[in-house]
Amino acid sequence: MPPTPERITAVDTHDIRFPTSRELDGSDAMNPDPDYSAAYVVLRTDAPDGLEGHGFAFTIGRGNDVQVAAIHALRHHVVGRPVQEVCADPGSLFRDLVGDSQLRWLGPEKGVMHMAIGAVVNAVWDLAARRAGKPLWRLLAEADPAWLVDQMDFRYLTDALTPEEALDLLRRGRRGARQRTARLLEHGYPAYTTSPGWLGYDDDKLTRLAVRAVADGFRQIKLKVGADLDDDIRRCRVARAAIGPGIRMAVDANQRWDTAEAIRWTTALAAFDPYWIEEPTSPDDVLAHAAIRAAVAPVKVATGEHVHNRVVFKQMLQAGALDVLQIDAARVGGVNENLAILLLAAKYGVPVCPHAGGVGLCELVQHLSMFDYVAVSGTTEDRVIEYVDHLHEHFLAPVVIRGGHYTAPTTPGFSAAMRPESIARYTYPGGTFWAAETDPLQPRKGQTA
């Protein structure tokens, strides 16, 4: 009798939250007190070696339980699937999840349910890369171009990108891939840092962290703006004085403004030579982004971390609404959808500078940018991955930054697996950290027993 195939046996979910609001890490004009959180999923299998797949959706605290429940609602699509089949064709699961007619009503392809799909799909890719013994970026870069095209959903895209065009881009991207892989392993991928620029930091902390960033090799930093124009002018002046004229400085409004306000505010900050204005208005408003871009040039317009899906990215590109496209590894429907978005950006000649930070987003998105460099765009010119220095210690294969560059991961998988002790400590509300916070007999921060 043939051997019984290994199967996915369980979908475990965890509500994991970190108290980043206490130090104002991650604070911006729209999100003043974020607690970086992960709706975390583990795909268990009956493989003899205990093979697992890990993924998550990123949130900022309240509502993380809703995101966990959405992931849990997908388990019936996943449990029982043969490991070999799902790893050989992650796109089959992606299509089944997106195509669930009842769950699709909750989107379609946007919001909590779509992010849940992304978490599960990313966990499958982690499983596939682990099974192949390769980091995800390398699994993708070395994959057959026709197979990669089969992983993408071209529905609603063919007026901008056809499967034939995608295949041509990927085939052309293979030229010189071996040399780029060697260069990536030697030099890494350029990064920029938002760590100095959180809105809740005072000027002294901003200056100290900005000076340190330049000393550490970063050639670009980013500041959060949008709460008060006078404060922003002062903070930009402080930051520019700290880093000097030769370092790029981006600013990020986190969707704070209407169109006219975005133009007025960005124009007021132009004296400090901002490289881009990020998320100047609603991420859904394609035409507003196009109007802002026309009005504030040469300041570039960047957006993407809250763009729901490939269709909105397509419209942004068609309308000439952005200069910099910012994918997010955990916002859309996982690797499959991000592959299509990377190919759209390549078709339109727009550089991709991913959103990262959060909890685990740096770990994930580095793989997508490195694949793009090796096998799609073939360049790192005007391309950087965001980096913040928070919470990496909770991952089994954390990002490594050297000289302002991401070091290429070599550990098999998608770098998504969290340390078991971190899961036990920060699971909400019963983990040891949070249980102590709610226990009246335990001291609070700043108190003694």
N, C-alpha and C positions, 0 to 999 in steps of 0.2 A: 504494500500500500504506500502511496506517496506520503511524505511527511505532512503533518498538519501545519498550515501556514501560521506564522506569527501574526498576532492581531493586536490592535489597540484595545485595551481592556477597561480603561477608565479615563475620565476627564476630571482631574482634581482642580478645584478653584480656591483661590485665597484672596482675601481683602487685606492688602498690605499698605500701611500708611506710615509716613515718616513726619516728625514734627518740625518741618523746615520753617514754618511760620514764626517760630520763636526767635529766630535770628534774622527774619525778613529775607532769607534766601529765596530767590525766585519772585520777589515782589515786583509788580509793575502797575501801570495806571489802571488796568482793569481787574487785576487780581492782586490785591494788596496783602493777602495773608494766606498764601498757598501752603498746604501740607502735601508735598509730593507723594503720590500714591501709585500703586500698581494693582490692577485687577489681573491677577496672575493665574496662569493655567499650566498644568503639567499633563501631558499625554502619557499615560502608563501603557506598557506593552507586556506581553508574556514572553518576550525574547529572553533567552538564557542569560544574556549579558546585562539584563535590566535596562535595556535601551529606553530612553525617554525623549520627549520633545517639550521644550519650554517656550512660552510666549507670554505676552501681557499687553494690556491697554493702559496707557498713562492717563491719570486724572490728577486733580489737585485737592483731594480730600472728600468732603461730603458728596455723596452720589457714587462713590467707589463701589458701594454695595450694590447699587443698581447695575453698574457695569459688570460686576461679578455674576449677578443673576442672568444678565444677557448672555454671557459666555456659557453659563450652565445650561441655558435653554437650547444650545446647539449640540449638546452631547449625543443626542440620538442619531445625528448625522455622522458621528465620528466613531463611537464605540462599536467594535466588531469589524472595522475595516482591516483588511490585510496590510501589514506594515510594508511589505514589498510593493504592493500596488500603489498605495498612497504616496510612498516616497518616489516611485517611478513617474508619477503623474499628480503632483499636488494640485494642478489645475482642475482635476476632476472634482476634488473636494471643494475648491473655491467656487466652481460653477454650481454645485449642489447647494452650498450655503447661501450664495447670493440669489439663487433661483427658488428658494423655499417660498412658495406663494403666500403663505400666511405670515411668516416673519417679514417678508419683503414689504408688506403693507406698513410696517413700522418705519420704513425708510422712505422710499427705496434707496438703498446704497448710500446712506448717510446716517450720522448720529450714533447713538449708543449701540444699536444693533450692528451697524457696519463696522464699528470699532471692535466689537466682540468677534465678528468674522475675521478681522485682521489679526486679532490675538491668536485665534485657533489656527489660521492659515500660517502665521509666522511660526507657531509651535511645530507644525508639520514640516516646514522647511528646516527648522532646527533639527528635527528628527532625521530628515533626509541627509543633511550635511554630516551629522554624527555618524549615520550609517555608512556614508561614503568615506569617512575619515578625513574630511576636508573642512576648513573654514568656509562659511557660506559664500563669501566673495569669490573664492577660488572655484567652488562648485559651479557657480553661475558663469564665471569667466571662461571656464573650460568646457561648458556644455555646448552641445550641438545647436547652432543658431535656429534650425527648424524646430527643435524641441522647445526652445525658449519662446518662439512665436506661438506655439501651441499652448503655452502656459498663460497667454494674455487673452483678455476679453476685448474684442474690437467692436462690440456692440456700441453704437452711438459715436464711434471714433472715425469711421472710414471716410468722412468728408475732410478729415485732417491727416489721418495716418491709416494706410491699408496694411494688411498682413504682408503683402509683397514688398512694400516700402520698408517695413520693419525688418524683414528678412535681409533685404539689401543692406540696411544700416548695420545689422549684426555681422553680416559676412565681411563688410568692409572694416568693421571694428576688430576683426580677428588679425588683420595685418599689423604686425609689430607687437602683438599681445605678449609674446614671450619676453621681449625686451622690456616692456612696460612692467610686467610682473616682477622682473629682477630689480628694476628701478624702485618699484613700490616697496619691495622687501628691504631694500637698502636705505631708502630715504623717508619712507612713509608718505602720508597724505597731509597737505597743509590744513591747519586748523585756525579758527579765531575763537576768542573767549568773551563770554558775557559776564564772567564772574565779577569783574569790577563794577558793573553797571546797574545792579538792581536798584530799583527806585527808593527802597527804604534805607539804603546806605548813606551815611553822612559824607561830607566832602573829604574828610581825612581818610576814611576807609576807601573811598573811590580813588583818591590819589595814590595811596599805598598799593592797592591792588593793580591799578593801571601801570604803575612803574614796575611792579613785579612781573606783570604780563609781558612787557617789552623785554625785560631782562631774561625771561624764560623763552624768548624766541618767537612770540606771537607777533605777527605783522598786522593784525587787525583786532580791535576790541569793539564791543557794542554796549550802548547805553539805553536804558529804558527811559522813555519820555512820554508826555501826554497829560500829566496831571495839572501842571501849572507852568505857563510859558516862561515867566521870570525865573522860576527854579530851573527849568530846562536850559535856559540861556546861561545861567551861572554854572550849572553842572557841566555843560559842554565846554565852557571856557576852562573850567578846572581840569577836565579830562584832556583837552587838547594841550594845555600847558604841561601836563604830566607826561604825555607820550611824544610830544614834538610833532613837527609837520610831516615827517616821513612815514608815519604809521596810519593806516586806514582806521577811521572811526565810523561805525554804522550806528543808526538810531532806530528804535523800535517803539511804535505807539500802541501795539497790541489792540488794534481795531477801535481806538478811542474816538476818532473824529468823523464828522461829516465831510463831504468833499471840499467845500470852501474852507472849512477850518483846517483841514489837512494841508491845503495849499498855503494858507496864511502861515501856519505854524512851521512847516518845513522851510518856507522862504525865510522866516525869521532865524532859523538855525543854520542857514546856508553859509553864513560867515565863518562857521567852524569846520567847513569842508566835510560834511557827512558823506560817506561813500554811498549809503542807501538809506531810504526810509522804509522801514518794515511794517507791514500790516497797518497802513495809514487809515483804513476804513473797514467796513464790513467785508469779511472774506467772500461773501456771496455776490458782491456788487462789482461785476466785471466792468461795466461802463464807467463807474466812479474811479476805479483803478486806472483805466485808460486816460481819463480826464486829468487825474492827479499827475500821472507820468508825463503827459504833455506839458503841464504847467510848471513842474519843479525841476525839469532837466537843467543842468547835467546831474543832479542828484538822482540816483537810480531808485526804482520802486521794486521792492522784494516782498513776496508773500507766498504762503502755501501751507503753513503748519495747521491752519484750521480749514483749509479747502477740503470739501467733503469727499471728492472722488475725481476720477480721471476726466469726467465730462466737463467739470468746471475748469480744470486745468486746461483742457482743450480750448475752451472758450477764451480763457485768459490769453493764451498764445495766439489764437486767431484774431483777437481784438487788439493785439499789441499793448496789452495792459500791464505787462511786467518786464523788468530787465533781468531779474534774478528769480529763479524758481526754487522754492524751498519745500522739498518733499519732507514728509514725516513718516517714520517707519511704522507708527502705531495709530495713525489717524484714518487712513484709507484701508482697503481690504487686504492688507498684507503685501507680501513680496510680489504676488502676481500682478496686482494693480500698480504697484510702484514700478515694475518693469515697463508697463505700458506708458507710464508718465515719463520715465527716463527716455524712452524712445521718442515720445512727443517732443520733449525738450531738445533732443538731438536733431529731429527733423526741422525745428524752427530756429536752431542755432542759439538757444538761450542757455546760459550756464546754470548748473544746479548747485546750490549751496544749502545743504539740508539743515532743517531745524533739529536741534538735539537738546542736551540738558535734561531736565526732568529727572526721572529715575529710570535708568537703563536705556534712554533714547540714544545716548552717545554709543553705547555698546552695540545697538542694533544698526544704526544708520551708517556707521563706518563701512559696513559690508556693502551697502548699496552704492556708495560713492566710489569705493575701490573697484567694484565691478564695472561701474560706468567708465572709470578711467582706463581700465585694462581692456575692456571689450566693447565699448560704445563710443564715447567721445574722444578717447585717446589723449586727453590733455587735462592738466590741473590749472591751466591759466585762468585767472579770475574765479577760481573755485576753491572754496574752503568749507570745512565742516564745523559747525558750532561746537563749542566745548564749554562745559562748566564743571567745576571741581567738586561736585556734591555726590555722595552716595555710591561711588564706584566700589567702595570696599565691601558692599553687600553682594557682589557678583563673583562667581567662580573664575571667570575670565574677564577681568575688568580692562577697560581701555588703558593703553599706555601712551603717554604723550612725551615726546622727546624733541626739544628744540622747536616747539610750536607746531609739531606734526604728529598725527596719529600713526603709531606703529602698526603695521599690518598684522592682524591676528593670525596665529598659526594653529590655535586650538580648534579641533573639529566642532562644527555647530554654528549657531547664530549669536553666540555670546550672551544668550538670554537667561541662562540658569543662575538663580540666586542661591546664596549660601543657606543651607538648612537652618542654621542658628539665627540668621536674619529673619527668615520666615517665621520661626517660632517666637521671636522677640517682638516683631512689629505687625503681626496679624492683628486686625482690629475686630472686635474690642478685647479679645481674650488673650492676645500675646502678652508676654511677661512685661514689656514696657507699658502697654496701655492698661493692663490690669492693675499695675502699681499706681498709675495715674488716677484710677477711679476708686482705689482702696483708701478709705478715710484714715486708716492706720499707717499708711505709707507717706513719707515726706514728699512734698512737691519740690519742683525746681527752686533752688534758692533757700529751701528750708532745711533744717537739720532734724534728725530723729529725736 
